[in-house]
């Protein structure tokens, strides 16, 4: 979660943690769990969407 202390694109954050193919599915779940806040205003959530840890911004 430290990777997402500041807003970062999901794909870039996944690459900092490990293999994006393994990490991205987990990251796509976290906004619905309330753990991450993603900027998806007006568009679908994608790997280039900015996200940050909930309560850290």
N, C-alpha and C positions, 0 to 999 in steps of 0.2 A: 504494500500500500504506500510505502514511502515514495515510490516512483510517481504516484499521483497526488502528492502533497500540493503540487502546482498543476494547473491544467496542461495536459499533454495529449497528443493524438493516441488513440487506443493502439494502433499498430506500433508506433514508436515506443510506447510504454511496454507493450508485450515483448518487443525485441530486447529491451533492457532487462527483462526478467528471465527470458529463456527463448525457446523455439516458438515463434509466433503461431505456428499451426497448432501447437498444444495450448498456448496461453490465451489466445483470442477467444475461444469458446467460453472460457471462464469469465473473461472480461465483459463479454456481451451479456452475460447473466447478471453481473454485479449491479448495473443500474436498476434492474427490476427488483433486486434484493434491498436496495437503498444504501448499498455500501459505496457505490460510485455515483456521481452526478455527471450526466453526459449532456452536452449541448447538441440536441437533436431538433431544435426549433425549426419548423418548416421543412424538414427533410428526414429521411430514414436514418437510423443509427448505422454508421459505417465504420470501417477501420480507421478512417481519417477524422472521425468525430473527436472533439476535445472532451476530456473527462477529468474530473478531480475527485479526490476522496470526499465523501459526504462530511460536512461539518468542519472542513479544513480550509475553506477559502475565505 
